[in-house]
Amino acid sequence: MKRRQWLWIVGLIGILLIIAIPVLLFLPQSTAASKDPKAGIPQHPTHTDHKNIISGPLATGQEVTEACLQCHPESADQVMHTTHWTWQSDPVKLPWRDEPVTIGKLNQINNFCIGAKGNEKTCTSCHTGYGWEDLPYDFTAQQNVDCLVCHADPGLYAKGNYGNPVKEVDLVAAAQSVRSPTRDNCGKCHFDGGGGNGVKHGDLDESLLFPKESQDVHMGGQDFQCTDCHKTVDHDIRGKMISVSVDATKNQVACTDCHAPDLHEDERINAHTDSVACQTCHIPAMATKDPTKTYWDWSTAGQDLPEDHYTYLKIKGNFVYDDNVQPTYRWYNDTDAYRYILGDTIVPTETTNINLPGGSIDDPTARIFPFKVHVAKQPYDTVNNTLLVPMTSGEGGFWTTFDWPSALKLGAEANGIDFSGNYSFTETAMYWPTTHMVQPASNALQCEDCHGDNGRMDWTALGYPGDPMEWGGRFDKQNIQSTAANGN
């Protein structure tokens, strides 16, 4: 009897283990983020010194790449499958378009330097390749992949027209200096995008090369490199920007990659995290040291007026720069609600949104998020009511001729869009998510910064019937909607 009981108990334990093990495997596991945020930072192995590996002579960038491929045969192919190389997305179907379209720097429009196609001479100085003079560009030529732009010491290497190395570069010295990418490598394009330091992004500029902790707790306090958050596998760099992608949900970077979502000791703060992004409270201002461009008026370009980098340049028109800029707040679910595609019609008397963050108070995946909004006056076709891309650099470009009709004609031909010959200027807006310049916790927004008579939130614009603190202090969106619907 005892032996039978023992066998029964052993069998029962076996059955329980068979059931329990798969269940345990698929239960939510406690992550390193919930214990130690630093556990989420990738380990950077010591990079191999290339001084005794690379030898000259190396006359062109392509020769450098061919030397790199001898030891790294897969690297160029890996780069060529990323948007840093293609400059466009896979085809996507948009509700207002009959056919799928690709979206990216290659073929779309912004409200800074407006468009890359037709302006390859200067725009492709930020492409991860060599010799992109015009289309069709050979995107299959591995020797045209620029290894140095991400891996060489920026003090020894620089790109110039059409993405080629500037003539003064010692390519052997640059190749011997290669190492893991630093903020300086990434910043050459991302700090200075759009024509200068701090032009595009309000939260990315040259001040982040050597920031203080008070400006950015990650880059200043912990000396983070960009790839600590933008983790990279096979040269595919994690992270997407809605300015060039309508769907940023794939391959995106999130604070919760390292931090637990409920890390606050005060549960009242944790109650906000379903509706409020981390960045909203922890990035109270952008452009905290260097100013960022907030307005660009192309209609005044070409005039012989007094020039100043921050107010007027003949080749570009009038500007407005601001520092310590308070973000604009909108619901955001990591996607675009709209992205202007070349050829789309506009209402020229209204501000055209080049892109528009997706999400609303009714979207359970959306949270209140901080944005820089850049407003511009840029050319459009007054007959077709479509935005135009001028040819600015290169032969016959506006920066040489200061002739709008010819520059717009050349740009339209390069981009395959119709130009009636009649043009004027219309106002546009572009949204840029603010995710860098995270300040110390002591600087985070407090209750009164958002709530109360002097709060920074436009609750009505966000879809609330008023300040949530005035009618119950509920932070959950569904509760708020229910309360509002019932008239409470």
C-alpha positions in Angstrom: 0.0 0.0 0.0 2.8 2.4 0.9 4.6 1.5 -2.3 1.4 2.2 -4.3 1.0 5.6 -2.5 4.6 6.4 -3.3 4.2 5.6 -7.0 1.0 7.6 -7.1 2.7 10.7 -5.5 5.7 10.3 -8.0 3.3 10.1 -10.9 1.3 13.1 -9.7 4.5 15.2 -9.4 5.5 14.1 -12.9 2.2 15.2 -14.3 2.4 18.5 -12.5 5.9 19.1 -13.9 4.7 18.3 -17.4 2.0 20.9 -17.1 4.0 23.5 -15.1 7.2 23.7 -17.1 5.6 25.0 -20.3 3.4 27.4 -18.3 6.4 28.7 -16.5 8.3 29.2 -19.7 5.6 31.4 -21.2 4.8 33.4 -18.1 6.1 37.0 -18.2 9.6 36.9 -17.0 11.1 39.6 -14.8 13.6 41.5 -16.9 16.9 43.2 -16.2 15.1 46.5 -16.7 13.0 45.9 -13.6 16.2 45.6 -11.5 19.1 47.3 -13.1 18.7 49.6 -16.2 22.4 49.2 -17.0 21.8 45.6 -17.7 20.0 46.7 -20.9 23.1 48.4 -22.3 25.0 46.3 -24.8 28.6 45.3 -24.1 31.1 46.9 -26.5 34.1 44.7 -27.1 37.4 46.4 -27.5 37.8 47.3 -31.1 40.8 45.9 -33.0 43.5 48.4 -33.7 43.8 48.7 -37.5 47.0 50.7 -37.7 49.0 47.5 -38.6 46.2 46.0 -40.6 45.5 48.6 -43.2 48.2 49.7 -45.6 48.2 52.0 -48.6 48.1 53.4 -51.0 44.3 54.0 -51.1 43.2 56.4 -53.7 39.4 56.3 -53.5 36.7 55.5 -51.0 35.9 52.4 -53.1 39.4 51.1 -52.6 39.0 51.5 -48.8 35.8 49.5 -48.9 37.4 46.7 -51.0 40.1 46.5 -48.3 37.5 46.3 -45.5 35.6 43.5 -47.3 38.7 41.3 -47.3 38.1 40.7 -43.6 34.4 41.6 -43.3 32.9 40.0 -46.5 29.3 40.3 -45.3 29.3 43.9 -44.1 28.6 45.8 -47.3 25.6 43.5 -48.1 24.3 44.0 -44.6 24.4 47.8 -44.9 22.7 47.6 -48.3 19.6 46.1 -46.7 19.1 49.1 -44.3 17.4 52.4 -44.8 20.7 54.2 -44.2 21.5 52.8 -47.7 18.2 52.6 -49.5 16.8 55.9 -48.2 13.3 54.5 -48.7 10.8 52.1 -47.1 9.3 49.0 -48.6 6.1 49.8 -50.6 3.2 50.7 -48.2 -0.5 51.2 -48.9 -1.9 54.5 -47.8 -5.7 55.2 -47.5 -5.5 58.2 -49.8 -3.4 56.5 -52.5 -4.5 54.0 -55.2 -1.1 52.3 -55.4 1.5 51.4 -52.8 4.3 53.9 -52.4 7.7 54.0 -50.9 8.5 56.7 -48.3 12.0 58.0 -47.5 14.7 60.6 -48.0 15.2 59.3 -51.6 11.8 60.3 -53.0 9.9 62.4 -50.5 9.6 65.9 -49.2 10.4 67.9 -46.0 10.1 71.5 -45.1 13.9 72.2 -44.6 15.9 71.7 -47.7 12.7 70.2 -49.2 13.9 67.2 -51.2 17.0 65.1 -52.0 16.2 64.0 -55.6 17.7 66.6 -57.9 19.9 67.9 -55.1 22.2 64.9 -54.8 25.3 67.0 -54.9 24.9 68.2 -51.3 22.2 65.9 -49.8 24.1 62.6 -50.5 27.0 63.9 -48.4 25.0 62.2 -45.6 24.4 59.0 -47.5 26.3 55.8 -46.4 27.7 55.5 -49.9 30.0 57.0 -52.5 29.4 58.7 -55.9 25.6 59.2 -55.8 25.5 61.9 -58.5 22.1 61.1 -60.0 19.6 58.4 -60.7 19.7 55.6 -61.5 22.3 55.1 -58.8 23.8 51.6 -58.5 22.5 50.4 -55.2 23.9 47.0 -55.8 27.6 48.0 -56.0 29.2 46.9 -52.7 32.3 48.9 -53.3 30.2 52.1 -53.1 29.3 51.4 -49.4 31.1 54.0 -47.2 32.6 52.1 -44.2 34.5 55.2 -43.0 31.5 57.5 -42.4 30.4 55.3 -39.4 33.7 53.9 -38.3 36.5 56.4 -39.0 37.7 59.1 -36.6 35.6 62.1 -37.8 38.7 64.2 -37.2 40.4 62.3 -40.0 37.5 61.8 -42.4 34.8 63.9 -44.0 32.4 63.5 -46.9 31.8 66.1 -49.6 29.8 66.4 -52.8 27.9 63.4 -54.0 29.0 61.5 -50.8 32.6 61.2 -51.9 35.5 61.8 -49.5 36.7 65.4 -49.6 40.0 65.7 -51.5 42.1 66.6 -48.4 41.3 63.3 -46.6 44.2 60.9 -46.0 42.3 57.7 -46.7 45.0 55.5 -45.3 45.0 57.4 -42.0 41.2 57.4 -41.9 41.0 53.6 -42.5 43.6 52.9 -39.9 41.5 54.9 -37.3 38.3 52.8 -37.6 36.5 51.7 -34.5 33.0 51.4 -33.1 30.8 54.4 -34.0 30.7 57.3 -31.6 28.3 60.2 -31.1 30.6 62.2 -33.3 30.1 59.7 -36.2 26.3 59.7 -35.9 26.2 63.4 -35.2 27.9 64.3 -38.5 24.5 63.7 -40.1 22.0 63.6 -37.3 23.2 66.7 -35.4 23.7 68.7 -38.6 20.8 67.4 -40.7 18.8 70.0 -42.7 21.7 72.3 -43.3 23.4 72.9 -40.0 23.7 72.3 -36.3 20.3 71.9 -34.6 18.3 72.6 -37.7 16.0 69.6 -37.9 15.9 68.1 -34.4 15.3 70.1 -31.3 16.9 67.3 -29.2 19.9 66.5 -31.3 22.8 69.0 -31.9 26.5 69.4 -31.5 26.2 70.2 -27.8 25.7 66.4 -27.3 29.3 65.8 -28.3 30.4 66.8 -24.8 27.2 67.3 -22.8 26.8 67.8 -19.1 24.6 65.5 -17.0 22.1 68.3 -16.5 21.6 68.4 -20.3 21.4 64.6 -20.9 21.6 62.0 -18.2 22.5 59.3 -20.6 25.1 61.0 -22.9 26.3 63.4 -20.3 26.0 61.4 -17.0 26.8 57.9 -18.4 28.7 58.8 -21.6 26.3 56.8 -23.7 27.1 56.3 -27.3 24.2 56.3 -29.8 24.4 52.5 -30.3 23.8 51.9 -26.5 20.1 52.7 -27.2 20.0 52.3 -31.0 21.2 48.7 -30.7 22.7 47.4 -33.9 22.7 43.8 -35.4 24.3 43.1 -38.7 24.5 46.9 -39.4 20.8 47.3 -38.9 20.5 50.2 -36.5 17.4 50.1 -34.3 15.2 53.1 -34.4 12.8 54.9 -36.8 11.6 58.5 -37.3 8.1 59.4 -38.5 9.6 62.1 -40.6 10.7 59.5 -43.1 8.6 56.4 -42.1 4.8 56.1 -41.7 5.2 53.0 -39.5 7.8 53.4 -36.8 6.4 50.6 -34.6 8.9 48.1 -36.1 12.5 48.2 -34.9 11.7 51.1 -32.6 13.6 52.1 -29.5 11.8 52.5 -26.2 12.7 53.7 -22.7 11.3 50.4 -21.4 14.1 48.6 -23.2 16.1 49.3 -20.1 13.7 50.9 -17.6 10.7 49.2 -15.9 7.4 50.9 -16.7 6.4 51.1 -13.1 9.7 52.3 -11.6 8.3 55.3 -9.7 7.9 55.0 -6.0 4.8 57.2 -6.2 1.9 55.2 -7.6 0.2 58.4 -8.7 3.1 58.9 -11.2 2.9 55.3 -12.3 -0.8 55.8 -13.0 0.2 58.3 -15.7 2.4 55.9 -17.8 -0.5 54.4 -19.8 -1.4 57.8 -21.1 1.8 59.9 -20.8 5.2 59.0 -22.5 8.3 59.0 -20.4 9.7 61.8 -22.6 6.9 64.1 -21.8 7.9 64.5 -18.1 11.6 63.9 -18.5 12.3 66.2 -21.4 10.7 69.5 -20.2 12.6 71.5 -22.8 14.7 71.0 -26.0 17.5 73.0 -27.5 18.8 73.6 -23.9 22.2 74.8 -25.1 22.3 75.3 -28.8 19.3 76.9 -30.5 17.1 75.0 -33.0 15.4 76.2 -36.1 11.6 76.6 -35.7 10.7 78.6 -38.8 12.0 78.8 -42.3 10.7 81.2 -45.0 11.9 80.2 -48.5 9.9 83.0 -50.1 12.5 85.7 -49.2 15.5 83.7 -50.6 17.5 85.3 -53.4 17.4 88.9 -52.0 20.5 90.9 -51.3 19.8 91.4 -47.6 22.2 91.5 -44.6 23.1 87.9 -43.9 23.4 86.1 -40.6 23.3 82.4 -40.0 20.4 82.6 -37.5 18.2 85.1 -39.3 18.8 85.3 -43.1 20.9 83.6 -45.9 20.4 84.6 -49.5 20.4 81.0 -50.6 17.7 79.9 -48.1 15.7 82.9 -46.9 14.6 84.0 -43.4 14.9 81.8 -40.3 13.8 81.8 -36.7 15.9 79.9 -34.1 14.9 79.4 -30.5 16.4 77.8 -27.4 14.9 76.2 -24.3 11.9 75.4 -26.5 8.8 74.0 -24.8 7.6 71.0 -26.8 4.2 70.7 -28.5 2.2 67.8 -27.1 0.1 65.4 -29.1 -1.1 61.8 -28.8 1.3 59.5 -30.5 1.3 55.7 -31.2 4.6 55.5 -33.1 3.0 55.8 -36.5 2.1 58.6 -38.9 -1.6 59.6 -39.3 -0.5 61.3 -42.6 2.6 61.8 -44.7 2.6 64.1 -47.7 3.5 62.2 -50.8 4.8 64.1 -53.9 1.8 64.9 -56.1 -0.7 65.1 -53.3 -2.9 68.2 -53.5 -3.1 70.8 -50.8 -5.3 73.6 -49.7 -2.7 76.5 -50.0 -4.6 78.8 -47.7 -4.2 76.3 -44.9 -1.1 74.9 -43.2 -0.1 71.6 -44.8 1.1 69.0 -42.5 4.0 67.2 -44.1 3.6 64.5 -41.5 1.2 64.1 -38.6 1.7 61.9 -35.6 -0.8 59.0 -35.4 -2.9 58.4 -32.3 -5.8 60.0 -30.3 -7.4 59.9 -26.9 -9.5 57.0 -28.2 -6.3 55.0 -29.1 -5.3 52.7 -26.2 -1.7 52.4 -27.7 -1.2 56.2 -27.9 0.4 58.4 -25.2 0.9 62.1 -24.9 4.3 62.8 -26.5 6.5 65.9 -26.9 7.3 67.2 -30.4 9.3 69.9 -32.1 7.1 71.5 -34.8 9.0 73.1 -37.6 7.0 75.6 -39.7 8.0 76.7 -43.2 6.9 78.7 -46.2 7.9 76.6 -49.3 7.0 76.7 -53.0 3.9 75.1 -54.5 2.3 75.0 -57.9 -0.6 77.4 -57.9 -2.4 75.6 -60.8 -2.0 72.0 -59.6 -2.0 72.9 -55.9 0.9 70.6 -55.2 4.1 71.2 -53.3 7.3 71.5 -55.4 10.9 70.5 -55.0 13.3 73.0 -56.3 16.7 72.1 -57.5 19.0 74.0 -55.2 22.5 72.6 -55.6 24.2 71.5 -58.8 24.2 72.9 -62.3 21.3 75.3 -62.8 20.3 75.1 -59.1 18.7 78.0 -57.2 21.8 78.5 -55.1 23.6 79.5 -58.4 21.0 81.2 -60.4 18.5 82.5 -57.8 15.9 82.0 -60.4 12.8 80.2 -58.9 11.0 79.3 -62.2 14.0 77.5 -63.6 15.0 75.8 -60.3 11.4 74.6 -59.8 11.3 73.3 -63.4 14.5 71.4 -63.0 13.4 70.0 -59.6 10.0 68.9 -61.0 11.7 67.0 -63.9 14.1 65.3 -61.5 11.2 64.2 -59.2 8.8 63.2 -62.0 6.1 65.7 -61.0 4.1 68.2 -63.1 5.0 71.9 -62.9 2.6 74.4 -64.6 5.1 77.2 -64.5 3.1 79.1 -61.9 4.2 79.1 -58.3 3.9 80.8 -55.0 4.6 79.9 -51.3 2.5 78.2 -48.7 2.9 77.3 -45.1 3.7 73.8 -44.0 4.4 72.1 -40.6 6.5 69.1 -39.7 6.6 67.1 -36.5 9.8 65.7 -34.9 9.5 63.5 -31.8 11.6 64.6 -28.9 13.4 61.7 -27.3 16.9 62.9 -26.4 18.1 65.5 -23.9 16.6 63.5 -21.0 17.2 65.7 -17.9 17.8 64.5 -14.4 14.8 63.3 -12.4 15.0 66.4 -10.3 14.1 68.5 -13.4 11.1 66.3 -14.4 7.7 68.0 -14.8 5.7 68.3 -11.6 1.9 68.2 -11.2 1.5 72.0 -11.5 3.5 72.1 -14.8 0.7 70.3 -16.6 -2.3 70.9 -14.4 -3.9 74.1 -13.1 -4.4 77.5 -14.7 -0.8 77.9 -15.9 -0.3 74.3 -17.0 1.5 73.6 -20.3 -1.1 71.1 -21.6 -3.9 72.1 -24.0 -6.4 69.6 -22.6 -9.1 70.4 -25.1 -6.8 69.9 -28.1 -5.8 66.5 -26.6 -9.5 65.5 -26.5 -10.3 66.0 -22.9 -13.3 68.0 -21.7 -10.9 70.0 -19.4 -8.1 69.5 -17.0 -8.5 66.0 -15.6 -7.5 67.2 -12.1 -10.7 69.3 -12.0 -13.0 66.4 -12.3 -11.7 63.5 -10.4 -8.0 63.3 -11.1 -8.4 60.2 -13.2 -5.5 59.5 -15.6 -6.8 56.4 -17.4 -8.1 57.4 -20.8 -11.1 55.0 -20.8 -12.2 56.3 -17.3 -11.9 59.8 -18.5 -13.9 59.2 -21.6 -16.6 57.4 -19.6 -16.7 60.2 -17.0 -17.0 62.8 -19.8 -19.7 60.9 -21.6 -21.8 60.6 -18.5 -21.5 64.3 -17.8 -19.6 63.8 -14.5 
